[in-house]
Structure formats: structure tokens, C-alpha cells
Amino acid sequence: MSAIRIIGVPMDLGASRRGVDMGPSAVRYTDLRDRLVKLGHEVEDAGNVSVPFREDAARGAQRGARYLGAITDVCTEVAARTQSALAEGRIPVVLGGDHSVAAGSIAGAAAHLRGKGQRLGAVWVDAHGDLNTPATSRSGNVHGMPLAALLGNGDKAMAAISGGPAALRASDVALVGLRDLDVPERTHIRKWGLSAFTMRALDERGVRSVMEEAIAVATRDTAGVWVSFDMDVIDPSEAPGVGTAVPGGMTYREVHLAMEMFADTGKLVGMDMVEVNPVLDSHNRTAEIACELILSALGKRIL
């Protein structure tokens, strides 16, 4: 089995609604570490990355992107920790926090592989595109911008966390589960040439077909795939405790199949599990599902 490092990022600076900063604790409360050990993994919990209070983070504010300076600083530390974990032969499991943390985790993984002359592929499983920039965002919430930054767009400092012009190539990225896109994000998907699979595609084709294509995109000529999983991709009737709930999402069984298929590839480099909001949850139900999905991605099977 694998050596795994859990990294918590208790940050809600990228979102307007509070509470996802408690996500890492909620997921840990499900006995995530012990359950991974029972699967046969060697697991280290590296604790949490330090995140400033909103009052202090406001000093890094920028028009069009609230708390951007502070978020970029946190993501830079997340990148360093992710890169270090991979250098030590461990699979990073990054617990958010809001989805802006992925601007750091994926940047760190990309930097590690770039040093070996390799590229990283990514599958972004999310109800939202997270493809806005400070110039296009209506809300100014940075959790709607990380994928754009990872593709080299938007804020220059955030886009450069990986140490290169872009952490990811658009041809190596697939988005799955989309059902709530801003007009500029639709434009960016077409302009940047991204592979995007909406809920309509999942309804029409089924999870297996869509995931096979998404995984093929992310693993074609890359060293492996990073899975960035936003819990709001699941229908809120099943996972109510999320940062930005949108009706009409994937079912419990559909997301498990998706994660099992990532495990089947044998090419999982690392993963984010983000946007768990215990304030809006019921009996830690959403965090429990998050834990189960991590287990599925790391090898848990029914038989």
C-alpha cells in the first residue's frame, strides 16, 4: 500500500459564508487516519497549515479578490508542504477549507514533477468551475478562482506559486460535475480548451463513461493525476454541510464510483477534499462521506 501524509488547511478566507475552516477537524473526527491505516497504508498527520484571522488578512485585500494576499501566502505554504510530501514518497491528502487551497496543493505537486521533467494532470470534481479571475468575479471570492490561477491566469502571484508560468496545462485538466457556471467561466472553458463534463453529460452518458474520458485526459502523457474534490458536487440532499450548495448534484454512489475509478488507475499523485462546512451539516454526515470518498480513492473496495 502507500505512505500518506494528511495536511489540514483550515481556511475560509476564499468564501463569503463562514464555517469551512472547521472542515479539516470534522473530517479528522471521522477517524480518517485510523481507517486509512486499516486499509494497510502508513499514515502521518502533519497537522494544519497556519491561517490568519480575517481581520489580519484584510491587509492583503485587493479589489475584485478579497483576502487575496493572505490566501496566496497560505497557498504558498501549502505548496511547500505538498512538494515536500511528494519528495519524501508520500501521497498528500489535503483537507480544506475552501477550494482556494488547491491553488497551493496542485502548484506544489506540479513543481515536484516539473523538477523531474514531468507534468501533472488534474480532475476537478466540483459543481463550480472555479475559473474566474479578479477581473471577472462578481463576488470577489477567491475560492472561485484557483483553477484559473493554476492555468496561469488571473493574479500573477497566485498563478506563479508553482514556480513556473502555469502549474497545469489546459489539455491535462478535466472538470466533472459542473452545474453552476458564471458567464465568464463558460467563456474561459471554451477559450482555454478545457475538457468539461456537466451534470447533463453525467445524466446522459453515466458516471463510468464520463470518468473514463476525464481520467484519460488527465493521465495522457502526464506522470499522474491530482484529484481536487469539492463536496458540493454531491447533491445537498445527501451532503448538506458544504460551502456553496447547488441542487441537482451527483449521488452518493456515483461519487464513490468516481473515486474508485481514480484508485483503479494506480496513478493518483494526491488529492484535495474541500468545502466541508460543519456549521451547515447534520451529525457530521457530510464529513463522514468525505472520509469515505478519500478511502475509496485510496483503495477501499466492497469486495
N, C-alpha and C positions, 0 to 999 in steps of 0.2 A: 504494500500500500504506500501511501505518501506521507511526507513530512509537511505539516500545515502550520501556518502562523496566522492567528486571528489578530486583526488590527481594528480597534474601535475608533470611530470619528464622530463624537457627539456634537454635531454641528447642525444648527437650524438657521444659520445666517442667510442661506440662499433662498429661504422660503418666507412668505408673509405670515403663514399660520405657524404658531409655536408648537413644540412637542416632539418633533422627530429627533431632537438632541438626546432624548431618552431611549431612542431605538436600540443602540448597542446594548444597553443594560437589559432591556426587555428580551432581546434575542438570547443574550447570555443566560438569562433567568430560566430558559427552557432546557438548561443543561447541555447546551450545544457542544462544549468541549468534551464532556464525558461520552456523549453519544457518538462523536467522531472517533474517539478512542475505541469504543466498542466495535466500530467498523474496521478497526485494525490500523488506523492512522496514528502517527506520532504527532501530537498536537501541542503547540505552545501558544499561550495567550499573551500577547505583548502589551496588553493594556490599551489605554486610549491616547490618541494624539491630543495635545492641549489646544483648546479653542477659546478665544477671548469672549468676554461678555459683550453683548450688543452695544452697550454704552461705550466701551473702549473701541470696538470695531468700527463705530461710526466715523472715527478719524480717518479711516481709509475709504470713505464713501466716494462714489463717483456718480455723476449724473447718468441716469439710464441703467445703473447697475449698483444696487445697494450693497454696501459692505464688501465691495469687490476687492479692495486691497487686503483686508483681513482674510477673506476667503482664499485669495491667491497664496497668501503666506501659509495658511493651514494646508492647502493642497500641495504646496512645495514640500512640506514636511511629510505628508502622506506619500508623495512620490519617492522621497528618500527612503522611507521605511519599506515601501513596496519593492523598490530596486534592491535594497539590502536583503530582503527575504528571498528574492529570487536568486541573488548571488550566492546565498547560503543553501540553495537547493530546496527551498520551501515554497509551497503554494500559498500565496496571500489570500486570505478571506477577509475582505474589508466590510465592516459593519457600519452603516450610516444610521443616523444623519441624513441630511438631504442629498439629492443626487449630484450636487456640485462637487462632492468628494471624489467623483470619478475623474474629474479634471486632473486630480493628483495621482490616483491609483493607476490609471491607464498610462499616464505620462511616465510614471516610474517603470512600469513593465516595458513600455516601448523603448525607454532609454537603455534598460538592461539588454534587450535584444539587439538594439542598434549597435551596441558595443561589440556584439558578436557577428555583425554584418547581416542581421536578420530583421524581419518585420513582424509586427503583431497584428492579428485580426481581432475584430470585436463584434459581438452581437449585443445590441442594445434592446433589452426586453422592457417595454415601457408603453404606457398609454399615450405618452407625450414624446415629441421629437427631441426636445432639449437642444434645438438648433437655432435659437435666437442669438443675437449679439446685443451689446449695449445700445446699438443704433436702431435695432428693430423691436426690442422688447417693449411691450405695453406696460408691464408690471414693474420692471426693474429687478425682478427676482432672478438671482444668478443660477438657481437650480434649473432654470430653463435654458441655460447657455453652455453647459460643459461639453457636449458633443461638438458644437460649433468650434469651441476653443481647441479641442483635441484634433480637429481637422485643419487647424491653422488659421481660423477666422475669429473676428471679434477682437477682444482685448489682447494686445501684444504680449503683455506679461504673462497672462494666463495661458496663452497659446504656446508660449516658449518654455513651459515648465519642464518638458522632456529634454530640453537642451538642443532641440532642432527646430526647423521651421514648422513641423507638424508631427504630432505623435502618431497619427493614423493616416493612411491613405483612404480616400473615399471608396476605392474599389475593394477594400478589405473590410468594409463595415456593412452590417445588415441591421435594420431596425425591425422589431417584431411586436405586434400587438397595438399598433397605433390606432387611436380613435379620437384624439383631441389635439389638432394642429392649428397653430396660428397661420394666417395667410403668408407671412414671410418665411415660415418654416416649410410650407409647401413649395415655395419658390426655391428655397435652398436645396431641398431634396432633388429637385429636377436640375438645378444649376450645377450642383456639385456631383451629380451622378450617383446618388446613394441607392442601395437596394432597400426598399421599404415595403413592409408587409403589414397591411392594415387588418383590422378585425374582419373586414369583408373577405380578405384573402383567406383568413383562417376559417371563416364560416364556409366559404365555397370549396376550399381545397383540403381543409383539415390540417391539424397540427403537424402530423408526420411529414406531409409534403412540403409545407412551408418551412419547417425546421430543417429538413434535408437541404433545401436550397440556401437557407440562411447560413447554415454551417459550412456548406460548400463555398460560399462567398468568403467567409471569414478564415477558412483554412487553406484556400488556394494560394500556394506559393508563400505562405507565412509559416512562422515557427510554432504557431499555436493560436488558441482563441482565448480572449478575455470575455467573460460574461458579466454584463452590467445589468443587474436585475432590480427594477423598481417595483415594489409591491403593489403599486396602483394599477399594474397591468391586469391584476386579478379583479373580477367583479366585486364591488364593495359589499354585496350580499354575503360573500364568503370571507372577505378580508376587509373589514370596516375600518381598521386602525391604520390609515395611510395618510400621507401628507396632502395629496390632491386627488380625491376620489372622483372617478368618472364611471357612470353606469355603462353596462354592456361589455364587460371585460371577459377575460379567459376564465375557465372554470378551474377548480382545484385539481381535477385530474389532468386537464390539458397542460397546466404549468408543470406538473410532475413529469409528464411525458417529455416535455421540452428539456427539463433538467436531466432526465435520464439519458436523453439523446446526446447531451453535451458530455456526459460521463462516458458514453459508448465510444466517442471519438478518440479517447486517450490523449487528447491534445489540449486539455484545459490548463491554461497558464495561471489563472487566478480569477477571482470574482468579487463583485460588489453586491451587497444586499442592502438596499437603501429604502428610505421613506417609511419605515415603521413608526407610527405615532401612537404610543400607548394611551395618550390622553383621549383619543377617539376610539379606542379598542374596547372589546368586551372580554374580560377574563384572559387577557393576553393571547387571544385567539390568533391574531394576525402575526404576532411574533412567533408563535408555535408553527404556523405554516411556513414562515420564513426559515426557521430552523430545519423543518422537514425538507424544504427545497434545497437547502445547502447540502443536506445529507444525500439527497438524490443526485445532485451534481457531482458528488464525491464518492459515488459508488453504491449507495444503498439500493437494494432491489427487493421486490416482493418475494421472488424465489431465488 
